[in-house]
Amino acid sequence: MRISIDTDVCIGAGQCALVSPEDFTQDDDGFGTVAPGRPDGFGGPLVREAARACPVRAITVAE
């Protein structure tokens, strides 16, 4: 599983970090980032729910 956040689209709503804190965090400016240390091929059980919760659809989850 590959998780990415389009930083040009992200508005910093924080829904990703709220829904799936093991997969997402927020940087110093409040924008979403993939949590450090997440190896490719790994995503928690709520990663897709976090992507759906993003109000601007900035998160992509691909197999």
Secondary structure, 3 states (H helix, E strand, C coil): CEEEECCCCCCCCCHHHHHCCCCEEECCCCCEEECCCCCCCCCCCCHHHHHHHCCCCCEEEEC
